[in-house]
Amino acid sequence: MKVEIWSDIACPFCYIGKRKFEHALVGFEQKDEVEVVYKSFQLDPNAPQNTTETMNQMLAKKYGQSIEQVEQMQKQVTAQANEVGLDYHLNDAKMTNTLDAHRLIHLAKEKGKMSEMKEQLLKSYFVEGKHVGEIESLIDIAATVGLDKEEVTSVLASNQYKKEVEQDMQEGVHLGVQGVPFFVFNRKYAVSGAQSSNVFSEVLTKVIEEEKQSQPLNVVKQGDACTDGSC
């Protein structure tokens, strides 16, 4: 089974949803048969790398609310994060453009470190208050999961993997992704948002049962055929 997850680094519900999905996966008997692939999605592709605006100020402006209302909303988000074992510090989050972070995830994918890189970037942003848009910060974050600093530096100094990020986003639009996190199971079922672990468990079970019920191809007639390169 293949599970593709569209999400952004700067999305609090993406980290919460990731944990809920992982909790469901732990209790899934066929978890070793599940391949998880993270797909790039940017909530704001035009966001600056650096800004003096805080997350609360941005949200107040975006939703036309007071700072007090936003702070209350952020407390609720933090409480949801706490329920799945995440210690959010949203006041310390440094808003930035996440393109380079997504490019780094694609590099990590080639090194077999995609899941570790995704986790470390989310932790850096929401828990540790690190700047995931600055090159030096990204180099240090990448080193914690075992990526080579020189290679990471070279990649981030170029446009490498930018096309892959854009392709992920275009693919998501084609599939109907309008918000993240967005989980796609075998390109047959989708779960939108940070749903409960029970929801993910139900979908995992449904997909694996359907795969077991799949009937092998019935060959109704067989004749002469080439089966190797010596035909």
Summary of the structure (lengths in Angstrom):
residues: 231
radius of gyration: 20.6
end to end distance: 35.1
largest distance: 76.8
contacts: 670
relative contact order: 0.18
helix: 52%
strand: 9%
